[in-house]
Amino acid sequence: MDKRVEQVDNLNQEKINQLKSSFDEIDVPTNLDLVITDAIRRGGKDMRRKSIKRSFLKAVAGLVAAAALFTVSINTIPAFAHSMSNLPIVGKIVKVLNFDKGSGIGGEITDGTKVQLGDLDKKGDQEILTINFMLEGDPTLVANYFEVTYRDYPYSMLFDIPGARGFSAGEIFQGITNSDLVRDIYRLITLDDSMERFVVTFKKPVEFEVIELTKPAQIMVKLKEHQKPPTLLPVYSLRSGSYPFGETVGVIEEILRFEANSSAARMIKDAAGTYFVEEGYYKTEEEALTRMEELMALQLLEADFYIEKRGAGDIPKAIK
């Protein structure tokens, strides 16, 4: 009898080890929102697309929750907690985002919320941007799932917030006028009706920390000038012409991402306030020309493309 019990115990332990090994091998995408959007697009029609998105979000919800266990809590870092002592914190700190290859994720998967930009305040050598979440006019308790990506060319921070269905800027642009760091904040057109995206551009390289809070839900972005920024050489941007804010530029972005396999394609606001899509940027003009020829051979777009040489902090020009 004891041997049978021992055999059962050994079998159960073996299964547990196998399950643990399988879980450890799961690759949770750092660019989770892009994977979600890719699944949505491949679904085709709107109703099927939404069904795919709901199923995919449910499937990854457990993985996101599990990944959150490995996020470092601010309460475990006394030195960092001390640096936060002068910040205007209203809610309870959930975590400080851990960035991997320029991207960090936070929040929980929800739907139907409205993104509301809060204040841009100065605190000594720091500037603090707050982002709130509202539902039916009231603050939510937890933040939407969100992804933040820091980018150069120009210096900027992209926020992707799936599950959000509204965007409000409030009085924040009065703060931008007096900012030493923030140049602009602008919304991106999104063809998915349950996604909000916006970009914060900077006048100079910045160091940053992104903090997630709850009760009420809030994202706090702490900024200060980068004292030892890396030296970045000019690049050659392969880009479309400029268009007004609208579906045209959104369609170009989606075709590049999902039909032309341009995973780095992104929408950018230019110096004239119009928008274009950058397919990617390259170290040399020859590399950009080669990619342009490949893109034209695919015959996926009627839009014209251009090569623009740009420094790290340069705001792109409008090309009509």
Buried (B, 14 or more C-beta within 10 A) or exposed (E): EEEEEEEEEEEEEEEEEEEEEEEEEEEEBBBBBBBBBBBBBEBEEEEEBBEBBEEBBEEBEEBBEEBBEEBEEBEEEEEBBEBBEEBEBBBEBBBBBEBEEEBBBBBBBBBEBBBBBBBBBBEEEBBBBBBBBBBEEEBBBBBBBBBBBBBBBBBBBBBBBBBBBEBEBEEBEEBBEEBEBBBBBBBBBBEBEBBBBBBBBBBEBBEBBBBBBBEBBBBBBBBBBBEEBEEEEEBBBBBBBBBEBEEBBBBBBBBBBBEBEBEEBBBBBBEEEBBBBBBBBBEEEEBBBEBBEEBEEEEEBEBEBBBBEBEBBBBBBBBE
